[in-house]
Amino acid sequence: MSYLLSVIPSDLITVDPEVLGGTPVFKGTRVPVKTLFEYLEDNYTLDEFLECFPSVTHGMACRVLEKSEQVLLSAVAA
């Protein structure tokens, strides 16, 4: 996850030892980024995730997914 944090802009994700013990969260929230992936893995839709965590905007979630995709695809291509 540390590599992912180095390529995802800090306006999307923050890591603060005072917030959830340093767990990466969506900026301005206490929602762990990992929760988005867990919801999607459990076959919830993005809209269902956003309904459960209204402090995360649609744009934030989509940008994290897009950046994650870029990181994964660039790692495979390398």
PDB file of N, CA, C and O in Angstrom, chain B, residues numbered from 101:
ATOM      1  N   MET B 101       0.823  -1.198   0.000  1.00  0.00           N
ATOM      2  CA  MET B 101       0.000   0.000   0.000  1.00  0.00           C
ATOM      3  C   MET B 101       0.863   1.255   0.000  1.00  0.00           C
ATOM      4  O   MET B 101       0.422   2.291  -0.498  1.00  0.00           O
ATOM      5  N   SER B 102       2.065   1.197   0.536  1.00  0.00           N
ATOM      6  CA  SER B 102       2.896   2.393   0.583  1.00  0.00           C
ATOM      7  C   SER B 102       3.225   2.892  -0.821  1.00  0.00           C
ATOM      8  O   SER B 102       3.273   4.102  -1.044  1.00  0.00           O
ATOM      9  N   TYR B 103       3.454   1.973  -1.785  1.00  0.00           N
ATOM     10  CA  TYR B 103       3.708   2.399  -3.159  1.00  0.00           C
ATOM     11  C   TYR B 103       2.483   3.104  -3.721  1.00  0.00           C
ATOM     12  O   TYR B 103       2.594   4.131  -4.389  1.00  0.00           O
ATOM     13  N   LEU B 104       1.318   2.542  -3.443  1.00  0.00           N
ATOM     14  CA  LEU B 104       0.078   3.143  -3.917  1.00  0.00           C
ATOM     15  C   LEU B 104      -0.073   4.547  -3.356  1.00  0.00           C
ATOM     16  O   LEU B 104      -0.482   5.463  -4.069  1.00  0.00           O
ATOM     17  N   LEU B 105       0.254   4.719  -2.083  1.00  0.00           N
ATOM     18  CA  LEU B 105       0.149   6.043  -1.477  1.00  0.00           C
ATOM     19  C   LEU B 105       1.108   7.032  -2.115  1.00  0.00           C
ATOM     20  O   LEU B 105       0.831   8.232  -2.147  1.00  0.00           O
ATOM     21  N   SER B 106       2.231   6.544  -2.622  1.00  0.00           N
ATOM     22  CA  SER B 106       3.198   7.456  -3.239  1.00  0.00           C
ATOM     23  C   SER B 106       2.731   7.953  -4.601  1.00  0.00           C
ATOM     24  O   SER B 106       3.237   8.966  -5.083  1.00  0.00           O
ATOM     25  N   VAL B 107       1.790   7.276  -5.229  1.00  0.00           N
ATOM     26  CA  VAL B 107       1.329   7.703  -6.552  1.00  0.00           C
ATOM     27  C   VAL B 107      -0.087   8.273  -6.537  1.00  0.00           C
ATOM     28  O   VAL B 107      -0.522   8.872  -7.521  1.00  0.00           O
ATOM     29  N   ILE B 108      -0.798   8.096  -5.448  1.00  0.00           N
ATOM     30  CA  ILE B 108      -2.131   8.681  -5.353  1.00  0.00           C
ATOM     31  C   ILE B 108      -1.998  10.045  -4.693  1.00  0.00           C
ATOM     32  O   ILE B 108      -1.401  10.159  -3.623  1.00  0.00           O
ATOM     33  N   PRO B 109      -2.541  11.071  -5.314  1.00  0.00           N
ATOM     34  CA  PRO B 109      -2.382  12.425  -4.798  1.00  0.00           C
ATOM     35  C   PRO B 109      -2.893  12.571  -3.351  1.00  0.00           C
ATOM     36  O   PRO B 109      -3.871  11.939  -2.950  1.00  0.00           O
ATOM     37  N   SER B 110      -2.202  13.421  -2.592  1.00  0.00           N
ATOM     38  CA  SER B 110      -2.560  13.622  -1.193  1.00  0.00           C
ATOM     39  C   SER B 110      -3.906  14.324  -1.031  1.00  0.00           C
ATOM     40  O   SER B 110      -4.428  14.407   0.080  1.00  0.00           O
ATOM     41  N   ASP B 111      -4.474  14.831  -2.127  1.00  0.00           N
ATOM     42  CA  ASP B 111      -5.814  15.408  -2.009  1.00  0.00           C
ATOM     43  C   ASP B 111      -6.882  14.322  -2.006  1.00  0.00           C
ATOM     44  O   ASP B 111      -8.066  14.622  -1.857  1.00  0.00           O
ATOM     45  N   LEU B 112      -6.478  13.061  -2.169  1.00  0.00           N
ATOM     46  CA  LEU B 112      -7.418  11.941  -2.141  1.00  0.00           C
ATOM     47  C   LEU B 112      -7.305  11.108  -0.869  1.00  0.00           C
ATOM     48  O   LEU B 112      -8.312  10.697  -0.292  1.00  0.00           O
ATOM     49  N   ILE B 113      -6.076  10.866  -0.442  1.00  0.00           N
ATOM     50  CA  ILE B 113      -5.835   9.967   0.680  1.00  0.00           C
ATOM     51  C   ILE B 113      -4.902  10.646   1.673  1.00  0.00           C
ATOM     52  O   ILE B 113      -3.938  11.310   1.291  1.00  0.00           O
ATOM     53  N   THR B 114      -5.205  10.466   2.955  1.00  0.00           N
ATOM     54  CA  THR B 114      -4.298  10.947   3.988  1.00  0.00           C
ATOM     55  C   THR B 114      -3.967   9.812   4.946  1.00  0.00           C
ATOM     56  O   THR B 114      -4.753   8.889   5.158  1.00  0.00           O
ATOM     57  N   VAL B 115      -2.788   9.919   5.507  1.00  0.00           N
ATOM     58  CA  VAL B 115      -2.342   8.981   6.527  1.00  0.00           C
ATOM     59  C   VAL B 115      -1.889   9.832   7.709  1.00  0.00           C
ATOM     60  O   VAL B 115      -0.941  10.610   7.607  1.00  0.00           O
ATOM     61  N   ASP B 116      -2.578   9.670   8.821  1.00  0.00           N
ATOM     62  CA  ASP B 116      -2.289  10.453  10.014  1.00  0.00           C
ATOM     63  C   ASP B 116      -2.358   9.522  11.215  1.00  0.00           C
ATOM     64  O   ASP B 116      -3.390   8.889  11.438  1.00  0.00           O
ATOM     65  N   PRO B 117      -1.300   9.423  11.984  1.00  0.00           N
ATOM     66  CA  PRO B 117      -1.313   8.523  13.141  1.00  0.00           C
ATOM     67  C   PRO B 117      -2.438   8.834  14.129  1.00  0.00           C
ATOM     68  O   PRO B 117      -2.821   7.982  14.931  1.00  0.00           O
ATOM     69  N   GLU B 118      -2.961  10.051  14.065  1.00  0.00           N
ATOM     70  CA  GLU B 118      -4.047  10.457  14.967  1.00  0.00           C
ATOM     71  C   GLU B 118      -5.420  10.025  14.447  1.00  0.00           C
ATOM     72  O   GLU B 118      -6.410  10.088  15.176  1.00  0.00           O
ATOM     73  N   VAL B 119      -5.479   9.589  13.190  1.00  0.00           N
ATOM     74  CA  VAL B 119      -6.754   9.169  12.593  1.00  0.00           C
ATOM     75  C   VAL B 119      -6.669   7.677  12.301  1.00  0.00           C
ATOM     76  O   VAL B 119      -5.916   7.242  11.429  1.00  0.00           O
ATOM     77  N   LEU B 120      -7.448   6.905  13.038  1.00  0.00           N
ATOM     78  CA  LEU B 120      -7.498   5.451  12.874  1.00  0.00           C
ATOM     79  C   LEU B 120      -6.104   4.818  12.900  1.00  0.00           C
ATOM     80  O   LEU B 120      -5.833   3.861  12.174  1.00  0.00           O
ATOM     81  N   GLY B 121      -5.241   5.355  13.730  1.00  0.00           N
ATOM     82  CA  GLY B 121      -3.914   4.777  13.905  1.00  0.00           C
ATOM     83  C   GLY B 121      -3.030   4.808  12.674  1.00  0.00           C
ATOM     84  O   GLY B 121      -2.120   3.989  12.547  1.00  0.00           O
ATOM     85  N   GLY B 122      -3.281   5.742  11.763  1.00  0.00           N
ATOM     86  CA  GLY B 122      -2.455   5.863  10.566  1.00  0.00           C
ATOM     87  C   GLY B 122      -2.960   5.079   9.374  1.00  0.00           C
ATOM     88  O   GLY B 122      -2.279   4.989   8.353  1.00  0.00           O
ATOM     89  N   THR B 123      -4.154   4.508   9.498  1.00  0.00           N
ATOM     90  CA  THR B 123      -4.756   3.804   8.361  1.00  0.00           C
ATOM     91  C   THR B 123      -5.029   4.809   7.238  1.00  0.00           C
ATOM     92  O   THR B 123      -5.561   5.886   7.505  1.00  0.00           O
ATOM     93  N   PRO B 124      -4.679   4.485   5.992  1.00  0.00           N
ATOM     94  CA  PRO B 124      -4.987   5.399   4.883  1.00  0.00           C
ATOM     95  C   PRO B 124      -6.504   5.597   4.757  1.00  0.00           C
ATOM     96  O   PRO B 124      -7.265   4.636   4.641  1.00  0.00           O
ATOM     97  N   VAL B 125      -6.918   6.866   4.783  1.00  0.00           N
ATOM     98  CA  VAL B 125      -8.337   7.200   4.689  1.00  0.00           C
ATOM     99  C   VAL B 125      -8.549   8.201   3.560  1.00  0.00           C
ATOM    100  O   VAL B 125      -7.622   8.891   3.135  1.00  0.00           O
ATOM    101  N   PHE B 126      -9.789   8.263   3.086  1.00  0.00           N
ATOM    102  CA  PHE B 126     -10.147   9.311   2.136  1.00  0.00           C
ATOM    103  C   PHE B 126      -9.970  10.655   2.836  1.00  0.00           C
ATOM    104  O   PHE B 126     -10.425  10.836   3.965  1.00  0.00           O
ATOM    105  N   LYS B 127      -9.323  11.578   2.176  1.00  0.00           N
ATOM    106  CA  LYS B 127      -9.024  12.876   2.781  1.00  0.00           C
ATOM    107  C   LYS B 127     -10.292  13.543   3.315  1.00  0.00           C
ATOM    108  O   LYS B 127     -11.324  13.592   2.646  1.00  0.00           O
ATOM    109  N   GLY B 128     -10.179  14.051   4.537  1.00  0.00           N
ATOM    110  CA  GLY B 128     -11.290  14.755   5.163  1.00  0.00           C
ATOM    111  C   GLY B 128     -12.329  13.840   5.772  1.00  0.00           C
ATOM    112  O   GLY B 128     -13.385  14.300   6.205  1.00  0.00           O
ATOM    113  N   THR B 129     -12.042  12.546   5.810  1.00  0.00           N
ATOM    114  CA  THR B 129     -12.992  11.578   6.369  1.00  0.00           C
ATOM    115  C   THR B 129     -12.254  10.657   7.337  1.00  0.00           C
ATOM    116  O   THR B 129     -11.043  10.772   7.525  1.00  0.00           O
ATOM    117  N   ARG B 130     -12.993   9.758   7.937  1.00  0.00           N
ATOM    118  CA  ARG B 130     -12.418   8.677   8.728  1.00  0.00           C
ATOM    119  C   ARG B 130     -12.735   7.337   8.057  1.00  0.00           C
ATOM    120  O   ARG B 130     -12.792   6.300   8.718  1.00  0.00           O
ATOM    121  N   VAL B 131     -12.937   7.373   6.754  1.00  0.00           N
ATOM    122  CA  VAL B 131     -13.294   6.173   5.984  1.00  0.00           C
ATOM    123  C   VAL B 131     -12.027   5.579   5.374  1.00  0.00           C
ATOM    124  O   VAL B 131     -11.403   6.197   4.512  1.00  0.00           O
ATOM    125  N   PRO B 132     -11.642   4.378   5.820  1.00  0.00           N
ATOM    126  CA  PRO B 132     -10.457   3.745   5.242  1.00  0.00           C
ATOM    127  C   PRO B 132     -10.639   3.463   3.749  1.00  0.00           C
ATOM    128  O   PRO B 132     -11.704   3.022   3.317  1.00  0.00           O
ATOM    129  N   VAL B 133      -9.604   3.721   2.982  1.00  0.00           N
ATOM    130  CA  VAL B 133      -9.642   3.443   1.543  1.00  0.00           C
ATOM    131  C   VAL B 133      -9.893   1.955   1.315  1.00  0.00           C
ATOM    132  O   VAL B 133     -10.595   1.571   0.380  1.00  0.00           O
ATOM    133  N   LYS B 134      -9.319   1.131   2.170  1.00  0.00           N
ATOM    134  CA  LYS B 134      -9.487  -0.316   2.047  1.00  0.00           C
ATOM    135  C   LYS B 134     -10.963  -0.713   2.053  1.00  0.00           C
ATOM    136  O   LYS B 134     -11.345  -1.705   1.431  1.00  0.00           O
ATOM    137  N   THR B 135     -11.776   0.048   2.745  1.00  0.00           N
ATOM    138  CA  THR B 135     -13.206  -0.261   2.825  1.00  0.00           C
ATOM    139  C   THR B 135     -13.862  -0.219   1.448  1.00  0.00           C
ATOM    140  O   THR B 135     -14.739  -1.032   1.156  1.00  0.00           O
ATOM    141  N   LEU B 136     -13.445   0.716   0.604  1.00  0.00           N
ATOM    142  CA  LEU B 136     -13.987   0.785  -0.759  1.00  0.00           C
ATOM    143  C   LEU B 136     -13.713  -0.521  -1.491  1.00  0.00           C
ATOM    144  O   LEU B 136     -14.614  -1.084  -2.113  1.00  0.00           O
ATOM    145  N   PHE B 137     -12.480  -1.006  -1.422  1.00  0.00           N
ATOM    146  CA  PHE B 137     -12.131  -2.235  -2.117  1.00  0.00           C
ATOM    147  C   PHE B 137     -12.856  -3.443  -1.522  1.00  0.00           C
ATOM    148  O   PHE B 137     -13.264  -4.349  -2.249  1.00  0.00           O
ATOM    149  N   GLU B 138     -13.013  -3.451  -0.207  1.00  0.00           N
ATOM    150  CA  GLU B 138     -13.738  -4.547   0.438  1.00  0.00           C
ATOM    151  C   GLU B 138     -15.196  -4.584  -0.007  1.00  0.00           C
ATOM    152  O   GLU B 138     -15.739  -5.660  -0.258  1.00  0.00           O
ATOM    153  N   TYR B 139     -15.834  -3.419  -0.108  1.00  0.00           N
ATOM    154  CA  TYR B 139     -17.217  -3.360  -0.578  1.00  0.00           C
ATOM    155  C   TYR B 139     -17.318  -3.903  -2.001  1.00  0.00           C
ATOM    156  O   TYR B 139     -18.197  -4.709  -2.303  1.00  0.00           O
ATOM    157  N   LEU B 140     -16.423  -3.461  -2.862  1.00  0.00           N
ATOM    158  CA  LEU B 140     -16.469  -3.915  -4.252  1.00  0.00           C
ATOM    159  C   LEU B 140     -16.194  -5.411  -4.354  1.00  0.00           C
ATOM    160  O   LEU B 140     -16.818  -6.103  -5.158  1.00  0.00           O
ATOM    161  N   GLU B 141     -15.267  -5.911  -3.546  1.00  0.00           N
ATOM    162  CA  GLU B 141     -14.980  -7.351  -3.527  1.00  0.00           C
ATOM    163  C   GLU B 141     -16.183  -8.158  -3.057  1.00  0.00           C
ATOM    164  O   GLU B 141     -16.381  -9.298  -3.479  1.00  0.00           O
ATOM    165  N   ASP B 142     -16.988  -7.555  -2.177  1.00  0.00           N
ATOM    166  CA  ASP B 142     -18.177  -8.230  -1.660  1.00  0.00           C
ATOM    167  C   ASP B 142     -19.412  -8.001  -2.531  1.00  0.00           C
ATOM    168  O   ASP B 142     -20.541  -8.235  -2.099  1.00  0.00           O
ATOM    169  N   ASN B 143     -19.184  -7.540  -3.760  1.00  0.00           N
ATOM    170  CA  ASN B 143     -20.235  -7.347  -4.768  1.00  0.00           C
ATOM    171  C   ASN B 143     -21.221  -6.221  -4.470  1.00  0.00           C
ATOM    172  O   ASN B 143     -22.342  -6.221  -4.979  1.00  0.00           O
ATOM    173  N   TYR B 144     -20.800  -5.263  -3.647  1.00  0.00           N
ATOM    174  CA  TYR B 144     -21.602  -4.052  -3.497  1.00  0.00           C
ATOM    175  C   TYR B 144     -21.251  -3.136  -4.662  1.00  0.00           C
ATOM    176  O   TYR B 144     -20.152  -3.211  -5.211  1.00  0.00           O
ATOM    177  N   THR B 145     -22.178  -2.282  -5.030  1.00  0.00           N
ATOM    178  CA  THR B 145     -21.899  -1.317  -6.091  1.00  0.00           C
ATOM    179  C   THR B 145     -21.212  -0.096  -5.493  1.00  0.00           C
ATOM    180  O   THR B 145     -21.207   0.100  -4.278  1.00  0.00           O
ATOM    181  N   LEU B 146     -20.639   0.711  -6.357  1.00  0.00           N
ATOM    182  CA  LEU B 146     -20.037   1.962  -5.909  1.00  0.00           C
ATOM    183  C   LEU B 146     -21.098   2.841  -5.255  1.00  0.00           C
ATOM    184  O   LEU B 146     -20.836   3.476  -4.234  1.00  0.00           O
ATOM    185  N   ASP B 147     -22.282   2.879  -5.833  1.00  0.00           N
ATOM    186  CA  ASP B 147     -23.361   3.685  -5.247  1.00  0.00           C
ATOM    187  C   ASP B 147     -23.728   3.201  -3.848  1.00  0.00           C
ATOM    188  O   ASP B 147     -24.012   4.015  -2.969  1.00  0.00           O
ATOM    189  N   GLU B 148     -23.725   1.894  -3.632  1.00  0.00           N
ATOM    190  CA  GLU B 148     -24.031   1.368  -2.299  1.00  0.00           C
ATOM    191  C   GLU B 148     -22.949   1.779  -1.299  1.00  0.00           C
ATOM    192  O   GLU B 148     -23.251   2.138  -0.161  1.00  0.00           O
ATOM    193  N   PHE B 149     -21.699   1.723  -1.728  1.00  0.00           N
ATOM    194  CA  PHE B 149     -20.605   2.185  -0.863  1.00  0.00           C
ATOM    195  C   PHE B 149     -20.813   3.650  -0.506  1.00  0.00           C
ATOM    196  O   PHE B 149     -20.713   4.031   0.660  1.00  0.00           O
ATOM    197  N   LEU B 150     -21.102   4.465  -1.507  1.00  0.00           N
ATOM    198  CA  LEU B 150     -21.271   5.899  -1.279  1.00  0.00           C
ATOM    199  C   LEU B 150     -22.471   6.200  -0.379  1.00  0.00           C
ATOM    200  O   LEU B 150     -22.433   7.155   0.397  1.00  0.00           O
ATOM    201  N   GLU B 151     -23.521   5.406  -0.471  1.00  0.00           N
ATOM    202  CA  GLU B 151     -24.673   5.581   0.419  1.00  0.00           C
ATOM    203  C   GLU B 151     -24.280   5.313   1.870  1.00  0.00           C
ATOM    204  O   GLU B 151     -24.738   6.004   2.779  1.00  0.00           O
ATOM    205  N   CYS B 152     -23.435   4.314   2.081  1.00  0.00           N
ATOM    206  CA  CYS B 152     -23.005   3.952   3.433  1.00  0.00           C
ATOM    207  C   CYS B 152     -21.977   4.934   3.988  1.00  0.00           C
ATOM    208  O   CYS B 152     -21.857   5.086   5.204  1.00  0.00           O
ATOM    209  N   PHE B 153     -21.242   5.594   3.110  1.00  0.00           N
ATOM    210  CA  PHE B 153     -20.182   6.514   3.528  1.00  0.00           C
ATOM    211  C   PHE B 153     -20.335   7.847   2.791  1.00  0.00           C
ATOM    212  O   PHE B 153     -19.547   8.162   1.899  1.00  0.00           O
ATOM    213  N   PRO B 154     -21.348   8.622   3.165  1.00  0.00           N
ATOM    214  CA  PRO B 154     -21.643   9.862   2.433  1.00  0.00           C
ATOM    215  C   PRO B 154     -20.551  10.924   2.510  1.00  0.00           C
ATOM    216  O   PRO B 154     -20.582  11.892   1.750  1.00  0.00           O
ATOM    217  N   SER B 155     -19.590  10.761   3.413  1.00  0.00           N
ATOM    218  CA  SER B 155     -18.498  11.740   3.470  1.00  0.00           C
ATOM    219  C   SER B 155     -17.501  11.548   2.329  1.00  0.00           C
ATOM    220  O   SER B 155     -16.678  12.426   2.068  1.00  0.00           O
ATOM    221  N   VAL B 156     -17.573  10.406   1.652  1.00  0.00           N
ATOM    222  CA  VAL B 156     -16.730  10.153   0.474  1.00  0.00           C
ATOM    223  C   VAL B 156     -17.539  10.551  -0.757  1.00  0.00           C
ATOM    224  O   VAL B 156     -18.660  10.081  -0.948  1.00  0.00           O
ATOM    225  N   THR B 157     -16.974  11.409  -1.580  1.00  0.00           N
ATOM    226  CA  THR B 157     -17.699  11.828  -2.776  1.00  0.00           C
ATOM    227  C   THR B 157     -17.501  10.814  -3.903  1.00  0.00           C
ATOM    228  O   THR B 157     -16.556  10.026  -3.899  1.00  0.00           O
ATOM    229  N   HIS B 158     -18.398  10.859  -4.841  1.00  0.00           N
ATOM    230  CA  HIS B 158     -18.301   9.999  -6.018  1.00  0.00           C
ATOM    231  C   HIS B 158     -16.978  10.247  -6.734  1.00  0.00           C
ATOM    232  O   HIS B 158     -16.300   9.307  -7.151  1.00  0.00           O
ATOM    233  N   GLY B 159     -16.622  11.513  -6.870  1.00  0.00           N
ATOM    234  CA  GLY B 159     -15.376  11.859  -7.553  1.00  0.00           C
ATOM    235  C   GLY B 159     -14.150  11.305  -6.848  1.00  0.00           C
ATOM    236  O   GLY B 159     -13.225  10.816  -7.497  1.00  0.00           O
ATOM    237  N   MET B 160     -14.139  11.380  -5.521  1.00  0.00           N
ATOM    238  CA  MET B 160     -13.004  10.853  -4.760  1.00  0.00           C
ATOM    239  C   MET B 160     -12.859   9.354  -4.980  1.00  0.00           C
ATOM    240  O   MET B 160     -11.764   8.864  -5.254  1.00  0.00           O
ATOM    241  N   ALA B 161     -13.953   8.636  -4.862  1.00  0.00           N
ATOM    242  CA  ALA B 161     -13.917   7.179  -5.017  1.00  0.00           C
ATOM    243  C   ALA B 161     -13.467   6.807  -6.432  1.00  0.00           C
ATOM    244  O   ALA B 161     -12.646   5.907  -6.606  1.00  0.00           O
ATOM    245  N   CYS B 162     -13.994   7.483  -7.418  1.00  0.00           N
ATOM    246  CA  CYS B 162     -13.622   7.177  -8.807  1.00  0.00           C
ATOM    247  C   CYS B 162     -12.155   7.479  -9.066  1.00  0.00           C
ATOM    248  O   CYS B 162     -11.481   6.717  -9.759  1.00  0.00           O
ATOM    249  N   ARG B 163     -11.654   8.571  -8.525  1.00  0.00           N
ATOM    250  CA  ARG B 163     -10.243   8.909  -8.736  1.00  0.00           C
ATOM    251  C   ARG B 163      -9.324   7.890  -8.079  1.00  0.00           C
ATOM    252  O   ARG B 163      -8.289   7.535  -8.643  1.00  0.00           O
ATOM    253  N   VAL B 164      -9.692   7.414  -6.888  1.00  0.00           N
ATOM    254  CA  VAL B 164      -8.876   6.383  -6.234  1.00  0.00           C
ATOM    255  C   VAL B 164      -8.878   5.109  -7.072  1.00  0.00           C
ATOM    256  O   VAL B 164      -7.837   4.476  -7.245  1.00  0.00           O
ATOM    257  N   LEU B 165     -10.036   4.736  -7.589  1.00  0.00           N
ATOM    258  CA  LEU B 165     -10.107   3.533  -8.430  1.00  0.00           C
ATOM    259  C   LEU B 165      -9.298   3.710  -9.707  1.00  0.00           C
ATOM    260  O   LEU B 165      -8.592   2.794 -10.128  1.00  0.00           O
ATOM    261  N   GLU B 166      -9.398   4.884 -10.325  1.00  0.00           N
ATOM    262  CA  GLU B 166      -8.655   5.143 -11.558  1.00  0.00           C
ATOM    263  C   GLU B 166      -7.155   5.114 -11.310  1.00  0.00           C
ATOM    264  O   GLU B 166      -6.409   4.512 -12.083  1.00  0.00           O
ATOM    265  N   LYS B 167      -6.708   5.760 -10.242  1.00  0.00           N
ATOM    266  CA  LYS B 167      -5.277   5.771  -9.921  1.00  0.00           C
ATOM    267  C   LYS B 167      -4.788   4.367  -9.592  1.00  0.00           C
ATOM    268  O   LYS B 167      -3.685   3.983  -9.980  1.00  0.00           O
ATOM    269  N   SER B 168      -5.606   3.605  -8.879  1.00  0.00           N
ATOM    270  CA  SER B 168      -5.238   2.226  -8.544  1.00  0.00           C
ATOM    271  C   SER B 168      -5.089   1.394  -9.807  1.00  0.00           C
ATOM    272  O   SER B 168      -4.164   0.591  -9.927  1.00  0.00           O
ATOM    273  N   GLU B 169      -6.003   1.591 -10.744  1.00  0.00           N
ATOM    274  CA  GLU B 169      -5.924   0.874 -12.015  1.00  0.00           C
ATOM    275  C   GLU B 169      -4.632   1.228 -12.747  1.00  0.00           C
ATOM    276  O   GLU B 169      -3.952   0.347 -13.272  1.00  0.00           O
ATOM    277  N   GLN B 170      -4.293   2.517 -12.783  1.00  0.00           N
ATOM    278  CA  GLN B 170      -3.074   2.946 -13.464  1.00  0.00           C
ATOM    279  C   GLN B 170      -1.847   2.301 -12.841  1.00  0.00           C
ATOM    280  O   GLN B 170      -0.952   1.844 -13.552  1.00  0.00           O
ATOM    281  N   VAL B 171      -1.803   2.262 -11.506  1.00  0.00           N
ATOM    282  CA  VAL B 171      -0.668   1.666 -10.818  1.00  0.00           C
ATOM    283  C   VAL B 171      -0.563   0.181 -11.142  1.00  0.00           C
ATOM    284  O   VAL B 171       0.527  -0.315 -11.429  1.00  0.00           O
ATOM    285  N   LEU B 172      -1.669  -0.522 -11.099  1.00  0.00           N
ATOM    286  CA  LEU B 172      -1.644  -1.950 -11.386  1.00  0.00           C
ATOM    287  C   LEU B 172      -1.231  -2.238 -12.820  1.00  0.00           C
ATOM    288  O   LEU B 172      -0.420  -3.128 -13.074  1.00  0.00           O
ATOM    289  N   LEU B 173      -1.787  -1.487 -13.747  1.00  0.00           N
ATOM    290  CA  LEU B 173      -1.467  -1.719 -15.154  1.00  0.00           C
ATOM    291  C   LEU B 173      -0.023  -1.348 -15.467  1.00  0.00           C
ATOM    292  O   LEU B 173       0.623  -2.022 -16.269  1.00  0.00           O
ATOM    293  N   SER B 174       0.485  -0.306 -14.859  1.00  0.00           N
ATOM    294  CA  SER B 174       1.881   0.068 -15.127  1.00  0.00           C
ATOM    295  C   SER B 174       2.835  -0.943 -14.516  1.00  0.00           C
ATOM    296  O   SER B 174       3.913  -1.178 -15.062  1.00  0.00           O
ATOM    297  N   ALA B 175       2.460  -1.547 -13.393  1.00  0.00           N
ATOM    298  CA  ALA B 175       3.302  -2.575 -12.770  1.00  0.00           C
ATOM    299  C   ALA B 175       3.349  -3.829 -13.638  1.00  0.00           C
ATOM    300  O   ALA B 175       4.390  -4.478 -13.737  1.00  0.00           O
ATOM    301  N   VAL B 176       2.245  -4.163 -14.256  1.00  0.00           N
ATOM    302  CA  VAL B 176       2.185  -5.350 -15.123  1.00  0.00           C
ATOM    303  C   VAL B 176       2.981  -5.109 -16.407  1.00  0.00           C
ATOM    304  O   VAL B 176       3.629  -6.020 -16.922  1.00  0.00           O
ATOM    305  N   ALA B 177       2.927  -3.884 -16.917  1.00  0.00           N
ATOM    306  CA  ALA B 177       3.612  -3.552 -18.176  1.00  0.00           C
ATOM    307  C   ALA B 177       5.125  -3.449 -17.978  1.00  0.00           C
ATOM    308  O   ALA B 177       5.888  -3.591 -18.933  1.00  0.00           O
ATOM    309  N   ALA B 178       5.551  -3.206 -16.760  1.00  0.00           N
ATOM    310  CA  ALA B 178       6.990  -3.006 -16.512  1.00  0.00           C
ATOM    311  C   ALA B 178       7.783  -4.291 -16.571  1.00  0.00           C
ATOM    312  O   ALA B 178       8.999  -4.275 -16.383  1.00  0.00           O
TER     313      ALA B 178
END
